Amino acid sequence: MSEDIVRFSERSRDNVFECISKVMNELRDRIVSEIALDEERKKNNPIQSSNTIVMKRKASNNVFEKLGFPEGMTYGHRSSLRKECSRFLRFAYLVDFLSLESLASIYVGSVKDMIDRL
């Protein structure tokens, strides 16, 4: 039974890591394509009209680079990243709650088995 728990735990961690990686890769690809599209638009239309809103790009941040995100992300791009990270955090709280509940059930079951044997 212990081996089954360990195997299930490892498989669960791998699934969570794979899903988080997939979401981050999709977000990274979307941001890179949006930045490339913005650069292409600037090339094709160098004169911007007066009613076009221009978002300033924030200076490079090492945290974003460590996550593999491109330099020059706009506020909207960083906002999308924050939204996904907050979703991951809520998911982590849920997983933590479920894990603690499972451990409590295992503990109570073990204590009941020990009392029954005594």
C-alpha positions in Angstrom: 0.0 0.0 0.0 2.8 2.4 0.8 4.3 1.9 -2.7 1.0 2.7 -4.2 0.8 6.0 -2.3 4.3 7.0 -3.3 3.6 6.1 -6.9 0.3 8.0 -6.9 2.0 11.0 -5.2 4.8 11.1 -7.8 2.3 10.8 -10.7 0.2 13.6 -9.2 3.2 15.9 -8.9 4.2 15.1 -12.4 0.7 15.9 -13.7 0.6 19.3 -11.8 4.0 20.2 -13.1 3.1 19.3 -16.6 -0.1 21.4 -16.5 1.6 24.4 -15.0 4.4 24.2 -17.6 1.8 23.9 -20.4 -0.1 27.0 -19.2 3.2 29.0 -18.8 4.4 28.0 -22.2 1.1 29.0 -23.9 1.2 32.3 -22.1 4.8 32.9 -23.0 4.1 32.1 -26.7 1.1 34.4 -26.7 3.1 37.3 -25.2 6.0 36.8 -27.6 3.7 36.7 -30.6 1.9 39.9 -29.3 5.2 41.7 -28.9 6.3 40.6 -32.4 2.9 41.8 -33.8 3.3 45.1 -32.1 6.8 45.5 -33.6 5.5 44.6 -37.0 2.7 47.2 -36.7 5.3 49.9 -35.7 7.3 49.0 -38.8 4.4 49.2 -41.1 2.9 52.3 -39.6 5.6 54.5 -38.1 3.4 57.5 -37.7 0.9 56.9 -35.0 -2.3 58.9 -34.8 -2.9 61.3 -31.8 -5.7 59.1 -30.4 -3.7 55.9 -30.2 -2.7 55.0 -26.7 0.9 54.0 -26.3 1.8 51.8 -23.3 5.3 52.3 -21.9 7.3 49.2 -21.4 8.8 48.6 -18.1 12.5 47.9 -17.7 13.6 44.3 -17.8 13.0 42.3 -14.7 15.2 39.3 -13.8 12.2 37.3 -12.4 10.5 37.5 -15.8 13.7 36.4 -17.6 14.1 33.5 -15.2 10.6 32.3 -16.1 11.6 32.6 -19.8 9.4 35.6 -20.6 10.7 38.2 -23.1 12.1 41.6 -22.4 9.7 44.5 -22.9 6.5 43.1 -21.6 3.7 45.7 -21.3 1.5 46.2 -18.3 -1.1 44.1 -20.0 1.3 41.2 -20.4 2.4 41.4 -16.8 -1.2 41.5 -15.7 -1.9 38.3 -17.6 1.1 36.6 -15.9 -0.1 37.8 -12.5 -3.6 36.4 -13.2 -2.2 33.0 -14.1 0.1 33.0 -11.1 -2.8 33.9 -8.7 -4.8 31.0 -10.2 -1.8 28.6 -9.5 -1.7 29.9 -6.0 -5.4 29.2 -5.4 -4.9 25.8 -6.9 -1.9 25.2 -4.6 -4.1 26.1 -1.6 -6.7 23.6 -2.8 -4.1 20.8 -3.2 -2.7 21.6 0.2 -6.1 21.3 1.8 -6.8 18.0 0.1 -3.4 16.7 1.1 -3.9 17.6 4.7 -7.3 16.1 4.7 -5.9 12.9 3.2 -3.1 12.7 5.7 -5.6 13.3 8.6 -7.7 10.4 7.3 -4.7 8.1 7.0 -3.6 9.1 10.6 -7.1 8.4 12.0 -7.3 5.1 10.2 -3.9 4.1 11.5 -4.8 5.0 15.1 -8.1 3.0 14.8 -6.2 0.0 13.5 -3.7 0.2 16.4 -6.5 0.5 18.9 -8.3 -2.5 17.4 -5.2 -4.6 17.6 -4.6 -3.7 21.2 
